[in-house]
């Protein structure tokens, strides 16, 4: 973490160059700017950095109109005006749909990152946010209140990937206080937008923000908390590497059918913290989780060690304990995903697991699980070495109009009347886990 500086001093050129230097390896950076003080400081710093270095990355400002407050349209226009005054292109992204009835901040956050992630994916950009030292401390306290483990208490990483998107997420200001970002904006002669929800104690983050001065009186500063987060992040990285090395040695991934097996005894001999990470990685790879709660993983671990039943399900995955291996695949019972493949598209990602490609000209198609259709008489029998529950979760290509089965490439089957359909399915997750 950067050394403490004058809390009232704006960011200076040498500091900006140092903070943003790791971002230079990206060709396109999208700056998430709400118009608040923090993100306005990010926009100012990025503009100054662009002028300081040779061959800077392309910069684009992204701002989201949530349409949750009457002022939102005016606020995003202000962001656009300021960005353009700095010579930065600005794109306004619009949230659509009804106003959430509950969980307003969480819903707004999810909508914001969905829009930002989609834009960055479509424009090959890394996303940069203005999260700062106090944000990090607040996140730590929120997770401490929930009993989080090492990963949760490590809070935010300065470089990671946006959840649910293969988009780099960069946070260059995690070691910088909010006071210095405010000073940077003031030094530029600008003001900023204040979201009234930032002062509403109904929200957990606001309550934690109000707690920080109390902790500081007791000698626990945001910088102290940030330093602990930094050191916990270091421990997290080491633990993650250990679990990845275990999987690279002990995981057998049957990519054709999208399932895996891990040698059971070596798994049970791991330290519990590593075993939990291995189980989480298996579920992320072969299941379809949104979020995995640590308490649920701990219960799954107890089942692995001492459970009587032969199978468990968690996070869209089914785990079956055999004599010598733990078998992991997709849970078939809740698999009702249907993905449409229009004639102008060659491929689609189905269920987050299989990339389905159809290279020949084709009509409108849909992709469903084998378990959801009536099998034709010509469909092959399940191979003895493929678990029955895995077989039921294979993707089948059907006609969009009549839902008549046309092909199941993973099973090596094409309908006689669709022999000219050139299709393949690729399980997309194994490479990320088995190294």
BAVO-226475 format. One record per residue (C-alpha): residue number from 0; residue in one letter; x, y, z. Coordinates in nm, 3 decimals, padded with zeros to 5 digits. Example, Ala and Ser with C-alpha at 12.3 -4.5 7.8 and 13.67 -1.06 7.14 Angstrom:
<recs>
+------+------+---------+---------+---------+
! resi ! resn !    east !   north !      up !
+------+------+---------+---------+---------+
!    0 !    A !  01.230 ! -00.450 !  00.780 !
!    1 !    S !  01.367 ! -00.106 !  00.714 !
+------+------+---------+---------+---------+
</recs>
This chain:
<recs>
+------+------+---------+---------+---------+
! resi ! resn !    east !   north !      up !
+------+------+---------+---------+---------+
!    0 !    X !  00.000 !  00.000 !  00.000 !
!    1 !    X !  00.122 !  00.355 ! -00.067 !
!    2 !    X !  00.268 !  00.538 !  00.230 !
!    3 !    X !  00.047 !  00.784 !  00.413 !
!    4 !    X !  00.046 !  01.135 !  00.268 !
!    5 !    X ! -00.093 !  01.473 !  00.366 !
!    6 !    X ! -00.466 !  01.396 !  00.402 !
!    7 !    X ! -00.558 !  01.733 !  00.253 !
!    8 !    X ! -00.327 !  01.712 ! -00.049 !
!    9 !    X ! -00.457 !  01.643 ! -00.400 !
!   10 !    X ! -00.292 !  01.368 ! -00.603 !
!   11 !    X !  00.024 !  01.495 ! -00.774 !
!   12 !    X !  00.169 !  01.395 ! -01.110 !
!   13 !    X !  00.434 !  01.154 ! -00.983 !
!   14 !    X !  00.178 !  00.980 ! -00.764 !
!   15 !    X ! -00.076 !  00.954 ! -01.044 !
!   16 !    X !  00.185 !  00.800 ! -01.272 !
!   17 !    X !  00.275 !  00.545 ! -01.005 !
!   18 !    X ! -00.086 !  00.455 ! -00.920 !
!   19 !    X ! -00.194 !  00.410 ! -01.280 !
!   20 !    X !  00.123 !  00.253 ! -01.419 !
!   21 !    X ! -00.014 ! -00.106 ! -01.389 !
!   22 !    X ! -00.303 ! -00.005 ! -01.616 !
!   23 !    X ! -00.077 !  00.081 ! -01.909 !
!   24 !    X ! -00.065 ! -00.282 ! -02.030 !
!   25 !    X ! -00.433 ! -00.258 ! -02.131 !
!   26 !    X ! -00.515 ! -00.112 ! -02.471 !
!   27 !    X ! -00.858 !  00.021 ! -02.370 !
!   28 !    X ! -00.974 !  00.139 ! -02.028 !
!   29 !    X ! -01.336 !  00.214 ! -01.940 !
!   30 !    X ! -01.368 !  00.452 ! -01.646 !
!   31 !    X ! -01.682 !  00.399 ! -01.435 !
!   32 !    X ! -01.793 !  00.752 ! -01.345 !
!   33 !    X ! -02.107 !  00.835 ! -01.149 !
!   34 !    X ! -02.033 !  01.203 ! -01.101 !
!   35 !    X ! -01.949 !  01.161 ! -00.733 !
!   36 !    X ! -01.625 !  01.297 ! -00.593 !
!   37 !    X ! -01.436 !  00.967 ! -00.611 !
!   38 !    X ! -01.512 !  00.885 ! -00.973 !
!   39 !    X ! -01.465 !  01.246 ! -01.078 !
!   40 !    X ! -01.115 !  01.228 ! -00.926 !
!   41 !    X ! -01.055 !  00.909 ! -01.125 !
!   42 !    X ! -01.153 !  01.086 ! -01.446 !
!   43 !    X ! -00.924 !  01.379 ! -01.366 !
!   44 !    X ! -00.632 !  01.153 ! -01.272 !
!   45 !    X ! -00.671 !  00.936 ! -01.582 !
!   46 !    X ! -00.675 !  01.245 ! -01.803 !
!   47 !    X ! -00.359 !  01.378 ! -01.642 !
!   48 !    X ! -00.192 !  01.035 ! -01.672 !
!   49 !    X ! -00.283 !  01.021 ! -02.042 !
!   50 !    X ! -00.089 !  01.344 ! -02.090 !
!   51 !    X !  00.211 !  01.229 ! -01.884 !
!   52 !    X !  00.298 !  00.903 ! -02.058 !
!   53 !    X !  00.385 !  00.801 ! -02.413 !
!   54 !    X !  00.136 !  00.579 ! -02.598 !
!   55 !    X ! -00.142 !  00.585 ! -02.336 !
!   56 !    X ! -00.432 !  00.338 ! -02.350 !
!   57 !    X ! -00.755 !  00.447 ! -02.509 !
!   58 !    X ! -00.987 !  00.593 ! -02.242 !
!   59 !    X ! -01.368 !  00.589 ! -02.241 !
!   60 !    X ! -01.595 !  00.720 ! -01.965 !
!   61 !    X ! -01.899 !  00.505 ! -01.883 !
!   62 !    X ! -02.185 !  00.640 ! -01.674 !
!   63 !    X ! -02.509 !  00.464 ! -01.585 !
!   64 !    X ! -02.853 !  00.619 ! -01.570 !
!   65 !    X ! -03.031 !  00.397 ! -01.316 !
!   66 !    X ! -03.358 !  00.589 ! -01.356 !
!   67 !    X ! -03.413 !  00.542 ! -00.982 !
!   68 !    X ! -03.409 !  00.913 ! -00.892 !
!   69 !    X ! -03.559 !  01.210 ! -01.079 !
!   70 !    X ! -03.215 !  01.373 ! -01.105 !
!   71 !    X ! -03.041 !  01.076 ! -01.269 !
!   72 !    X ! -03.082 !  01.194 ! -01.629 !
!   73 !    X ! -02.943 !  01.537 ! -01.545 !
!   74 !    X ! -02.652 !  01.379 ! -01.354 !
!   75 !    X ! -02.534 !  01.155 ! -01.638 !
!   76 !    X ! -02.550 !  01.451 ! -01.876 !
!   77 !    X ! -02.323 !  01.642 ! -01.637 !
!   78 !    X ! -02.076 !  01.352 ! -01.642 !
!   79 !    X ! -02.082 !  01.354 ! -02.022 !
!   80 !    X ! -02.023 !  01.730 ! -02.034 !
!   81 !    X ! -01.724 !  01.706 ! -01.798 !
!   82 !    X ! -01.575 !  01.407 ! -01.977 !
!   83 !    X ! -01.596 !  01.578 ! -02.313 !
!   84 !    X ! -01.439 !  01.891 ! -02.165 !
!   85 !    X ! -01.144 !  01.672 ! -02.068 !
!   86 !    X ! -01.125 !  01.523 ! -02.417 !
!   87 !    X ! -01.274 !  01.188 ! -02.316 !
!   88 !    X ! -01.554 !  01.011 ! -02.502 !
!   89 !    X ! -01.848 !  00.930 ! -02.276 !
!   90 !    X ! -02.113 !  00.661 ! -02.314 !
!   91 !    X ! -02.436 !  00.673 ! -02.114 !
!   92 !    X ! -02.577 !  00.329 ! -02.028 !
!   93 !    X ! -02.944 !  00.300 ! -01.934 !
!   94 !    X ! -03.100 !  00.063 ! -01.684 !
!   95 !    X ! -03.433 ! -00.068 ! -01.806 !
!   96 !    X ! -03.721 ! -00.231 ! -01.625 !
!   97 !    X ! -03.940 ! -00.145 ! -01.326 !
!   98 !    X ! -03.809 !  00.009 ! -01.007 !
!   99 !    X ! -03.707 ! -00.266 ! -00.760 !
!  100 !    X ! -03.949 ! -00.302 ! -00.470 !
!  101 !    X ! -03.675 ! -00.393 ! -00.222 !
!  102 !    X ! -03.297 ! -00.413 ! -00.200 !
!  103 !    X ! -03.266 ! -00.093 ! -00.399 !
!  104 !    X ! -02.891 ! -00.041 ! -00.360 !
!  105 !    X ! -02.809 ! -00.405 ! -00.436 !
!  106 !    X ! -03.039 ! -00.407 ! -00.739 !
!  107 !    X ! -02.883 ! -00.084 ! -00.865 !
!  108 !    X ! -02.535 ! -00.224 ! -00.816 !
!  109 !    X ! -02.616 ! -00.544 ! -01.004 !
!  110 !    X ! -02.777 ! -00.351 ! -01.288 !
!  111 !    X ! -02.483 ! -00.112 ! -01.305 !
!  112 !    X ! -02.219 ! -00.386 ! -01.327 !
!  113 !    X ! -02.426 ! -00.584 ! -01.578 !
!  114 !    X ! -02.437 ! -00.281 ! -01.807 !
!  115 !    X ! -02.069 ! -00.197 ! -01.753 !
!  116 !    X ! -01.963 ! -00.559 ! -01.804 !
!  117 !    X ! -02.159 ! -00.598 ! -02.126 !
!  118 !    X ! -02.019 ! -00.274 ! -02.269 !
!  119 !    X ! -01.661 ! -00.367 ! -02.177 !
!  120 !    X ! -01.703 ! -00.712 ! -02.329 !
!  121 !    X ! -01.837 ! -00.569 ! -02.652 !
!  122 !    X ! -01.561 ! -00.307 ! -02.675 !
!  123 !    X ! -01.265 ! -00.513 ! -02.544 !
!  124 !    X ! -01.206 ! -00.283 ! -02.246 !
!  125 !    X ! -01.090 ! -00.326 ! -01.888 !
!  126 !    X ! -01.311 ! -00.159 ! -01.626 !
!  127 !    X ! -01.157 !  00.093 ! -01.383 !
!  128 !    X ! -01.338 !  00.205 ! -01.067 !
!  129 !    X ! -01.257 !  00.466 ! -00.802 !
!  130 !    X ! -01.291 !  00.248 ! -00.490 !
!  131 !    X ! -01.069 !  00.395 ! -00.220 !
!  132 !    X ! -00.929 !  00.319 !  00.125 !
!  133 !    X ! -01.250 !  00.389 !  00.319 !
!  134 !    X ! -01.448 !  00.174 !  00.074 !
!  135 !    X ! -01.206 ! -00.108 !  00.150 !
!  136 !    X ! -01.245 ! -00.061 !  00.526 !
!  137 !    X ! -01.625 ! -00.056 !  00.497 !
!  138 !    X ! -01.623 ! -00.375 !  00.293 !
!  139 !    X ! -01.403 ! -00.544 !  00.552 !
!  140 !    X ! -01.639 ! -00.446 !  00.835 !
!  141 !    X ! -01.946 ! -00.563 !  00.642 !
!  142 !    X ! -01.786 ! -00.900 !  00.582 !
!  143 !    X ! -01.660 ! -00.925 !  00.938 !
!  144 !    X ! -02.020 ! -00.880 !  01.054 !
!  145 !    X ! -02.118 ! -01.182 !  00.841 !
!  146 !    X ! -01.844 ! -01.408 !  00.974 !
!  147 !    X ! -01.654 ! -01.417 !  00.646 !
!  148 !    X ! -01.343 ! -01.627 !  00.604 !
!  149 !    X ! -01.002 ! -01.529 !  00.468 !
!  150 !    X ! -01.124 ! -01.450 !  00.118 !
!  151 !    X ! -01.407 ! -01.227 !  00.237 !
!  152 !    X ! -01.192 ! -01.038 !  00.484 !
!  153 !    X ! -00.934 ! -00.974 !  00.214 !
!  154 !    X ! -01.211 ! -00.747 !  00.079 !
!  155 !    X ! -01.143 ! -00.589 ! -00.261 !
!  156 !    X ! -00.846 ! -00.669 ! -00.482 !
!  157 !    X ! -00.675 ! -00.397 ! -00.680 !
!  158 !    X ! -00.691 ! -00.627 ! -00.985 !
!  159 !    X ! -00.952 ! -00.897 ! -01.036 !
!  160 !    X ! -01.224 ! -00.993 ! -01.284 !
!  161 !    X ! -01.576 ! -00.857 ! -01.282 !
!  162 !    X ! -01.801 ! -01.126 ! -01.135 !
!  163 !    X ! -01.987 ! -01.310 ! -01.408 !
!  164 !    X ! -01.780 ! -01.150 ! -01.686 !
!  165 !    X ! -01.434 ! -01.221 ! -01.821 !
!  166 !    X ! -01.357 ! -00.851 ! -01.781 !
!  167 !    X ! -01.055 ! -00.714 ! -01.588 !
!  168 !    X ! -01.169 ! -00.498 ! -01.297 !
!  169 !    X ! -00.906 ! -00.249 ! -01.180 !
!  170 !    X ! -00.909 ! -00.041 ! -00.860 !
!  171 !    X ! -00.597 !  00.180 ! -00.852 !
!  172 !    X ! -00.712 !  00.397 ! -00.556 !
!  173 !    X ! -00.755 !  00.130 ! -00.284 !
!  174 !    X ! -00.468 !  00.277 ! -00.085 !
!  175 !    X ! -00.583 !  00.640 ! -00.126 !
!  176 !    X ! -00.810 !  00.815 !  00.124 !
!  177 !    X ! -01.134 !  00.973 !  00.014 !
!  178 !    X ! -01.014 !  01.306 !  00.154 !
!  179 !    X ! -00.733 !  01.315 ! -00.102 !
!  180 !    X ! -00.973 !  01.238 ! -00.386 !
!  181 !    X ! -01.197 !  01.522 ! -00.266 !
!  182 !    X ! -00.893 !  01.751 ! -00.260 !
!  183 !    X ! -00.807 !  01.648 ! -00.618 !
!  184 !    X ! -01.153 !  01.748 ! -00.739 !
!  185 !    X ! -01.145 !  02.076 ! -00.547 !
!  186 !    X ! -00.803 !  02.159 ! -00.689 !
!  187 !    X ! -00.954 !  02.127 ! -01.037 !
!  188 !    X ! -01.224 !  02.379 ! -00.941 !
!  189 !    X ! -01.505 !  02.125 ! -00.971 !
!  190 !    X ! -01.786 !  02.011 ! -00.748 !
!  191 !    X ! -01.953 !  01.671 ! -00.747 !
!  192 !    X ! -02.286 !  01.492 ! -00.721 !
!  193 !    X ! -02.394 !  01.365 ! -00.379 !
!  194 !    X ! -02.624 !  01.063 ! -00.382 !
!  195 !    X ! -02.863 !  01.107 ! -00.084 !
!  196 !    X ! -02.858 !  00.732 ! -00.020 !
!  197 !    X ! -02.493 !  00.772 !  00.088 !
!  198 !    X ! -02.620 !  00.931 !  00.408 !
!  199 !    X ! -02.909 !  00.691 !  00.471 !
!  200 !    X ! -02.834 !  00.470 !  00.772 !
!  201 !    X ! -03.091 !  00.218 !  00.648 !
!  202 !    X ! -02.809 !  00.086 !  00.429 !
!  203 !    X ! -02.542 ! -00.136 !  00.582 !
!  204 !    X ! -02.251 !  00.035 !  00.410 !
!  205 !    X ! -02.357 !  00.373 !  00.547 !
!  206 !    X ! -02.371 !  00.229 !  00.900 !
!  207 !    X ! -02.019 !  00.093 !  00.860 !
!  208 !    X ! -01.903 !  00.430 !  00.726 !
!  209 !    X ! -02.040 !  00.595 !  01.040 !
!  210 !    X ! -01.856 !  00.339 !  01.250 !
!  211 !    X ! -01.512 !  00.424 !  01.106 !
!  212 !    X ! -01.461 !  00.745 !  01.314 !
!  213 !    X ! -01.551 !  00.551 !  01.630 !
!  214 !    X ! -01.292 !  00.285 !  01.549 !
!  215 !    X ! -01.038 !  00.554 !  01.469 !
!  216 !    X ! -01.083 !  00.698 !  01.818 !
!  217 !    X ! -00.993 !  00.353 !  01.951 !
!  218 !    X ! -00.677 !  00.349 !  01.737 !
!  219 !    X ! -00.807 !  00.143 !  01.442 !
!  220 !    X ! -00.779 !  00.355 !  01.129 !
!  221 !    X ! -00.895 !  00.277 !  00.775 !
!  222 !    X ! -00.528 !  00.248 !  00.681 !
!  223 !    X ! -00.479 ! -00.019 !  00.949 !
!  224 !    X ! -00.777 ! -00.211 !  00.814 !
!  225 !    X ! -00.655 ! -00.167 !  00.458 !
!  226 !    X ! -00.314 ! -00.306 !  00.553 !
!  227 !    X ! -00.479 ! -00.614 !  00.705 !
!  228 !    X ! -00.686 ! -00.659 !  00.389 !
!  229 !    X ! -00.368 ! -00.638 !  00.182 !
!  230 !    X ! -00.199 ! -00.907 !  00.393 !
!  231 !    X ! -00.508 ! -01.128 !  00.392 !
!  232 !    X ! -00.516 ! -01.095 !  00.012 !
!  233 !    X ! -00.158 ! -01.224 !  00.006 !
!  234 !    X ! -00.262 ! -01.527 !  00.214 !
!  235 !    X ! -00.563 ! -01.583 ! -00.011 !
!  236 !    X ! -00.343 ! -01.593 ! -00.320 !
!  237 !    X ! -00.115 ! -01.853 ! -00.161 !
!  238 !    X ! -00.409 ! -02.072 ! -00.055 !
!  239 !    X ! -00.564 ! -02.041 ! -00.401 !
!  240 !    X ! -00.241 ! -02.150 ! -00.564 !
!  241 !    X ! -00.219 ! -02.455 ! -00.337 !
!  242 !    X ! -00.573 ! -02.561 ! -00.423 !
!  243 !    X ! -00.511 ! -02.508 ! -00.796 !
!  244 !    X ! -00.199 ! -02.725 ! -00.778 !
!  245 !    X ! -00.399 ! -02.999 ! -00.606 !
!  246 !    X ! -00.662 ! -02.992 ! -00.880 !
!  247 !    X ! -00.404 ! -02.995 ! -01.157 !
!  248 !    X ! -00.271 ! -03.320 ! -01.008 !
!  249 !    X ! -00.585 ! -03.496 ! -00.887 !
!  250 !    X ! -00.873 ! -03.379 ! -01.108 !
!  251 !    X ! -00.972 ! -03.583 ! -01.411 !
!  252 !    X ! -01.199 ! -03.369 ! -01.628 !
!  253 !    X ! -01.420 ! -03.554 ! -01.875 !
!  254 !    X ! -01.470 ! -03.247 ! -02.090 !
!  255 !    X ! -01.668 ! -03.422 ! -02.365 !
!  256 !    X ! -01.959 ! -03.477 ! -02.128 !
!  257 !    X ! -01.887 ! -03.197 ! -01.878 !
!  258 !    X ! -01.808 ! -03.380 ! -01.554 !
!  259 !    X ! -01.509 ! -03.450 ! -01.334 !
!  260 !    X ! -01.375 ! -03.680 ! -01.068 !
!  261 !    X ! -01.122 ! -03.619 ! -00.792 !
!  262 !    X ! -00.927 ! -03.882 ! -00.604 !
!  263 !    X ! -01.110 ! -03.908 ! -00.273 !
!  264 !    X ! -00.839 ! -03.998 ! -00.025 !
!  265 !    X ! -00.597 ! -03.718 ! -00.123 !
!  266 !    X ! -00.892 ! -03.476 ! -00.104 !
!  267 !    X ! -00.982 ! -03.586 !  00.250 !
!  268 !    X ! -00.619 ! -03.553 !  00.361 !
!  269 !    X ! -00.601 ! -03.184 !  00.266 !
!  270 !    X ! -00.617 ! -02.913 !  00.534 !
!  271 !    X ! -00.978 ! -02.804 !  00.564 !
!  272 !    X ! -00.919 ! -02.453 !  00.424 !
!  273 !    X ! -00.769 ! -02.598 !  00.105 !
!  274 !    X ! -01.040 ! -02.864 !  00.080 !
!  275 !    X ! -01.309 ! -02.596 !  00.097 !
!  276 !    X ! -01.145 ! -02.412 ! -00.190 !
!  277 !    X ! -01.120 ! -02.729 ! -00.396 !
!  278 !    X ! -01.490 ! -02.801 ! -00.340 !
!  279 !    X ! -01.581 ! -02.444 ! -00.435 !
!  280 !    X ! -01.375 ! -02.468 ! -00.753 !
!  281 !    X ! -01.541 ! -02.797 ! -00.848 !
!  282 !    X ! -01.888 ! -02.649 ! -00.800 !
!  283 !    X ! -01.805 ! -02.337 ! -01.001 !
!  284 !    X ! -01.670 ! -02.554 ! -01.280 !
!  285 !    X ! -01.934 ! -02.824 ! -01.308 !
!  286 !    X ! -02.237 ! -02.656 ! -01.152 !
!  287 !    X ! -02.410 ! -02.326 ! -01.208 !
!  288 !    X ! -02.372 ! -02.125 ! -00.886 !
!  289 !    X ! -02.455 ! -01.762 ! -00.830 !
!  290 !    X ! -02.290 ! -01.728 ! -00.494 !
!  291 !    X ! -02.144 ! -01.996 ! -00.268 !
!  292 !    X ! -02.184 ! -01.927 !  00.101 !
!  293 !    X ! -01.901 ! -02.038 !  00.323 !
!  294 !    X ! -02.141 ! -02.201 !  00.569 !
!  295 !    X ! -02.289 ! -02.414 !  00.289 !
!  296 !    X ! -01.941 ! -02.519 !  00.177 !
!  297 !    X ! -01.854 ! -02.611 !  00.535 !
!  298 !    X ! -02.162 ! -02.836 !  00.555 !
!  299 !    X ! -02.062 ! -02.996 !  00.227 !
!  300 !    X ! -01.715 ! -03.056 !  00.365 !
!  301 !    X ! -01.863 ! -03.230 !  00.670 !
!  302 !    X ! -02.056 ! -03.456 !  00.433 !
!  303 !    X ! -01.737 ! -03.537 !  00.242 !
!  304 !    X ! -01.562 ! -03.632 !  00.564 !
!  305 !    X ! -01.837 ! -03.805 !  00.760 !
!  306 !    X ! -02.166 ! -03.811 !  00.567 !
!  307 !    X ! -02.372 ! -04.126 !  00.527 !
!  308 !    X ! -02.564 ! -04.040 !  00.208 !
!  309 !    X ! -02.391 ! -04.102 ! -00.125 !
!  310 !    X ! -02.481 ! -03.775 ! -00.297 !
!  311 !    X ! -02.525 ! -03.405 ! -00.223 !
!  312 !    X ! -02.620 ! -03.103 ! -00.432 !
!  313 !    X ! -02.494 ! -02.747 ! -00.400 !
!  314 !    X ! -02.468 ! -02.453 ! -00.636 !
!  315 !    X ! -02.624 ! -02.637 ! -00.928 !
!  316 !    X ! -02.377 ! -02.925 ! -00.894 !
!  317 !    X ! -02.433 ! -03.283 ! -00.790 !
!  318 !    X ! -02.154 ! -03.455 ! -00.597 !
!  319 !    X ! -02.144 ! -03.833 ! -00.566 !
!  320 !    X ! -01.900 ! -04.006 ! -00.333 !
!  321 !    X ! -01.771 ! -04.334 ! -00.471 !
!  322 !    X ! -01.521 ! -04.573 ! -00.317 !
!  323 !    X ! -01.213 ! -04.400 ! -00.448 !
!  324 !    X ! -01.333 ! -04.080 ! -00.619 !
!  325 !    X ! -01.564 ! -03.786 ! -00.574 !
!  326 !    X ! -01.773 ! -03.741 ! -00.891 !
!  327 !    X ! -01.898 ! -03.391 ! -00.975 !
!  328 !    X ! -02.137 ! -03.284 ! -01.249 !
!  329 !    X ! -02.436 ! -03.064 ! -01.318 !
!  330 !    X ! -02.747 ! -03.118 ! -01.107 !
!  331 !    X ! -03.017 ! -03.231 ! -01.353 !
!  332 !    X ! -03.322 ! -03.163 ! -01.139 !
!  333 !    X ! -03.322 ! -02.785 ! -01.184 !
!  334 !    X ! -03.182 ! -02.774 ! -01.535 !
!  335 !    X ! -03.449 ! -02.618 ! -01.753 !
!  336 !    X ! -03.236 ! -02.368 ! -01.946 !
!  337 !    X ! -03.334 ! -02.311 ! -02.310 !
!  338 !    X ! -03.107 ! -02.107 ! -02.534 !
!  339 !    X ! -03.211 ! -01.986 ! -02.876 !
!  340 !    X ! -02.970 ! -01.998 ! -03.169 !
!  341 !    X ! -03.089 ! -01.779 ! -03.458 !
!  342 !    X ! -02.984 ! -01.844 ! -03.820 !
!  343 !    X ! -02.735 ! -01.555 ! -03.822 !
!  344 !    X ! -02.540 ! -01.698 ! -03.525 !
!  345 !    X ! -02.291 ! -01.983 ! -03.536 !
!  346 !    X ! -02.277 ! -02.046 ! -03.165 !
!  347 !    X ! -02.419 ! -01.983 ! -02.821 !
!  348 !    X ! -02.317 ! -02.048 ! -02.462 !
!  349 !    X ! -02.566 ! -02.284 ! -02.302 !
!  350 !    X ! -02.615 ! -02.312 ! -01.924 !
!  351 !    X ! -02.284 ! -02.132 ! -01.871 !
!  352 !    X ! -02.106 ! -02.461 ! -01.946 !
!  353 !    X ! -02.122 ! -02.570 ! -02.309 !
!  354 !    X ! -02.035 ! -02.363 ! -02.613 !
!  355 !    X ! -02.265 ! -02.497 ! -02.885 !
!  356 !    X ! -02.148 ! -02.430 ! -03.241 !
!  357 !    X ! -02.337 ! -02.496 ! -03.563 !
!  358 !    X ! -02.109 ! -02.425 ! -03.858 !
!  359 !    X ! -02.346 ! -02.520 ! -04.140 !
!  360 !    X ! -02.638 ! -02.299 ! -04.251 !
!  361 !    X ! -02.925 ! -02.366 ! -04.016 !
!  362 !    X ! -03.280 ! -02.258 ! -03.930 !
!  363 !    X ! -03.374 ! -02.119 ! -03.589 !
!  364 !    X ! -03.268 ! -02.365 ! -03.320 !
!  365 !    X ! -03.300 ! -02.406 ! -02.947 !
!  366 !    X ! -03.073 ! -02.588 ! -02.703 !
!  367 !    X ! -03.211 ! -02.782 ! -02.408 !
!  368 !    X ! -03.098 ! -03.049 ! -02.164 !
!  369 !    X ! -03.133 ! -03.413 ! -02.263 !
!  370 !    X ! -03.338 ! -03.466 ! -01.950 !
!  371 !    X ! -03.614 ! -03.235 ! -02.076 !
!  372 !    X ! -03.694 ! -03.409 ! -02.406 !
!  373 !    X ! -03.841 ! -03.739 ! -02.518 !
!  374 !    X ! -03.554 ! -03.945 ! -02.659 !
!  375 !    X ! -03.588 ! -04.065 ! -03.018 !
!  376 !    X ! -03.555 ! -04.439 ! -03.081 !
!  377 !    X ! -03.225 ! -04.383 ! -03.261 !
!  378 !    X ! -03.062 ! -04.217 ! -02.960 !
!  379 !    X ! -02.760 ! -04.413 ! -02.833 !
!  380 !    X ! -02.743 ! -04.581 ! -02.494 !
!  381 !    X ! -02.546 ! -04.412 ! -02.218 !
!  382 !    X ! -02.182 ! -04.531 ! -02.203 !
!  383 !    X ! -02.118 ! -04.732 ! -01.889 !
!  384 !    X ! -01.842 ! -04.498 ! -01.771 !
!  385 !    X ! -02.062 ! -04.183 ! -01.784 !
!  386 !    X ! -02.273 ! -04.124 ! -01.470 !
!  387 !    X ! -02.646 ! -04.133 ! -01.537 !
!  388 !    X ! -02.707 ! -03.788 ! -01.387 !
!  389 !    X ! -02.434 ! -03.641 ! -01.611 !
!  390 !    X ! -02.585 ! -03.797 ! -01.923 !
!  391 !    X ! -02.916 ! -03.629 ! -01.846 !
!  392 !    X ! -02.757 ! -03.282 ! -01.851 !
!  393 !    X ! -02.604 ! -03.295 ! -02.201 !
!  394 !    X ! -02.716 ! -03.022 ! -02.444 !
!  395 !    X ! -02.947 ! -03.123 ! -02.727 !
!  396 !    X ! -03.011 ! -02.912 ! -03.038 !
!  397 !    X ! -03.375 ! -02.892 ! -03.146 !
!  398 !    X ! -03.576 ! -02.712 ! -03.410 !
!  399 !    X ! -03.712 ! -02.386 ! -03.269 !
!  400 !    X ! -04.054 ! -02.430 ! -03.426 !
!  401 !    X ! -04.134 ! -02.796 ! -03.363 !
!  402 !    X ! -03.880 ! -02.875 ! -03.085 !
!  403 !    X ! -03.787 ! -03.186 ! -03.279 !
!  404 !    X ! -03.445 ! -03.320 ! -03.166 !
!  405 !    X ! -03.177 ! -03.271 ! -03.431 !
!  406 !    X ! -02.843 ! -03.344 ! -03.265 !
!  407 !    X ! -02.662 ! -03.418 ! -02.940 !
!  408 !    X ! -02.294 ! -03.389 ! -03.037 !
!  409 !    X ! -02.168 ! -03.489 ! -02.689 !
!  410 !    X ! -02.353 ! -03.819 ! -02.728 !
!  411 !    X ! -02.233 ! -03.863 ! -03.085 !
!  412 !    X ! -02.588 ! -03.849 ! -03.222 !
!  413 !    X ! -02.754 ! -03.676 ! -03.517 !
!  414 !    X ! -03.111 ! -03.733 ! -03.623 !
!  415 !    X ! -03.123 ! -03.917 ! -03.958 !
!  416 !    X ! -03.308 ! -03.626 ! -04.117 !
!  417 !    X ! -03.048 ! -03.375 ! -03.988 !
!  418 !    X ! -02.728 ! -03.549 ! -04.093 !
!  419 !    X ! -02.611 ! -03.236 ! -04.277 !
!  420 !    X ! -02.619 ! -03.026 ! -03.958 !
!  421 !    X ! -02.258 ! -02.965 ! -03.860 !
!  422 !    X ! -02.266 ! -02.913 ! -03.484 !
!  423 !    X ! -02.029 ! -02.947 ! -03.191 !
!  424 !    X ! -02.038 ! -02.881 ! -02.817 !
!  425 !    X ! -01.736 ! -02.768 ! -02.617 !
!  426 !    X ! -01.729 ! -02.777 ! -02.238 !
!  427 !    X ! -01.582 ! -02.438 ! -02.155 !
!  428 !    X ! -01.495 ! -02.462 ! -01.786 !
!  429 !    X ! -01.234 ! -02.734 ! -01.749 !
!  430 !    X ! -00.933 ! -02.540 ! -01.869 !
!  431 !    X ! -00.980 ! -02.279 ! -01.601 !
!  432 !    X ! -00.967 ! -02.530 ! -01.319 !
!  433 !    X ! -00.728 ! -02.801 ! -01.426 !
!  434 !    X ! -00.456 ! -02.573 ! -01.556 !
+------+------+---------+---------+---------+
</recs>
